[in-house]
Amino acid sequence: MSTQGQSQCPKIEAQSHLTQNGLGKSSYNDLFMGYYFANLYFKGKLNLNKPVLMVGAGYGAGVVELMALGANLIYLNDLSSENLACAKMFINKTLPLKKNFIQYIPGDITHSDVIEKIPDHSLSIVYAKNIIPFLDAKQLLQLIKKSHDKLDSNGLLLFVFENNRLEEQIDMVRQINARFQIASKKDLQVTLDDIVIQQYREDKICSFVAYENTPKSLRTNGFPCILYGDNFLINFLMPSTIELLLKQNGFIILDSTKIAQRDDTFIITAKKN
Ligand SMILES: C[S@@+](CC[C@H](N)C(=O)[O-])C[C@H]1O[C@@H](n2cnc3c(N)ncnc32)[C@H](O)[C@@H]1O
């Protein structure tokens, strides 16, 4: 990941545009989402007359694809100005005629001094790809509420996110609990940790080490472990949780899709009610 600005940006490869930064993978291009946006557009669900906000835009994946559909102004936000510098390098090279139609908004989108740079009711779409895992519950709620304020009527909020096969983990927790109940009937000395040690594997995202490092108070609520990166939290959520939050905060769900090629990636498109 770049730390010193533009000169440190990963190369724009001919084949793959996947890059790596401190908060996960980022890309310069996004063909798959290009098709998804085009599909929404041709169904008349995506109106690009008003500006787009790309939250946690990283290296700007999606800009080329949205510009191709006629977006006229894109706000590119990211916590990291270094990432935005790479996005700018890519956009200036790839879309020289469109560079004046991009505005860069560095900073934490959940902070009011950042989000309030955008006028209320002014946006067509808020697009947030691979950002949910980096937000805690309060920040996610703030993003949803603020998106509602900033979107024009019928504007869209589009989340793309991975959850590291959380469904599988939840299933595993169910199995562990069932086995614990059977085991403890036979031998009162068996503890839940004994069963977890048998069940958890190092190749699972939630290894026993990760489980042990999770405070006991947090292990019980269906989340057997929470992963910590070097200095940040990775918060994996079920699509149903996000749909509920959206519905509770003034959105209608238009589409909720699991990407077939990558069965841990979800897209939720919601319309401002
Ligand atoms: C995994 S990258 C995804 C980048 C891009 N959306 C993509 O899909 O290629 C996550 C990005 O979110 C940014 N980020 C994390 N927390 C943020 C926050 N609170 N506000 C704005 N950006 C944030 C990170 O700096 C990083 O560039």
PDBQT file of the ligand as one rigid body, heavy atoms in Angstrom, charges set to zero:
ROOT
HETATM    1  C1  LIG A 301     -10.764  -2.760   0.950  1.00  0.00    +0.000 C 
HETATM    2  S1  LIG A 301     -10.544  -1.088   0.501  1.00  0.00    +0.000 S 
HETATM    3  C2  LIG A 301     -11.783  -0.941  -0.773  1.00  0.00    +0.000 C 
HETATM    4  C3  LIG A 301     -11.475   0.138  -1.747  1.00  0.00    +0.000 C 
HETATM    5  C4  LIG A 301     -12.452   0.250  -2.938  1.00  0.00    +0.000 C 
HETATM    6  N1  LIG A 301     -13.794   0.581  -2.482  1.00  0.00    +0.000 N 
HETATM    7  C5  LIG A 301     -12.460  -1.016  -3.775  1.00  0.00    +0.000 C 
HETATM    8  O1  LIG A 301     -13.430  -1.780  -3.660  1.00  0.00    +0.000 OA
HETATM    9  O2  LIG A 301     -11.504  -1.246  -4.505  1.00  0.00    +0.000 OA
HETATM   10  C6  LIG A 301     -11.290  -0.236   1.880  1.00  0.00    +0.000 C 
HETATM   11  C7  LIG A 301     -11.071   1.284   1.810  1.00  0.00    +0.000 C 
HETATM   12  O3  LIG A 301     -11.912   1.888   2.805  1.00  0.00    +0.000 OA
HETATM   13  C8  LIG A 301     -11.197   3.001   3.338  1.00  0.00    +0.000 C 
HETATM   14  N2  LIG A 301     -11.837   3.323   4.629  1.00  0.00    +0.000 N 
HETATM   15  C9  LIG A 301     -11.869   2.559   5.749  1.00  0.00    +0.000 A 
HETATM   16  N3  LIG A 301     -12.581   3.168   6.722  1.00  0.00    +0.000 NA
HETATM   17  C10 LIG A 301     -13.031   4.336   6.190  1.00  0.00    +0.000 A 
HETATM   18  C11 LIG A 301     -13.833   5.408   6.684  1.00  0.00    +0.000 A 
HETATM   19  N4  LIG A 301     -14.306   5.406   7.935  1.00  0.00    +0.000 N 
HETATM   20  N5  LIG A 301     -14.093   6.457   5.864  1.00  0.00    +0.000 NA
HETATM   21  C12 LIG A 301     -13.614   6.482   4.586  1.00  0.00    +0.000 A 
HETATM   22  N6  LIG A 301     -12.857   5.493   4.066  1.00  0.00    +0.000 NA
HETATM   23  C13 LIG A 301     -12.565   4.438   4.847  1.00  0.00    +0.000 A 
HETATM   24  C14 LIG A 301      -9.759   2.492   3.404  1.00  0.00    +0.000 C 
HETATM   25  O4  LIG A 301      -8.804   3.534   3.503  1.00  0.00    +0.000 OA
HETATM   26  C15 LIG A 301      -9.643   1.699   2.111  1.00  0.00    +0.000 C 
HETATM   27  O5  LIG A 301      -9.162   2.471   1.046  1.00  0.00    +0.000 OA
ENDROOT
TORSDOF 0
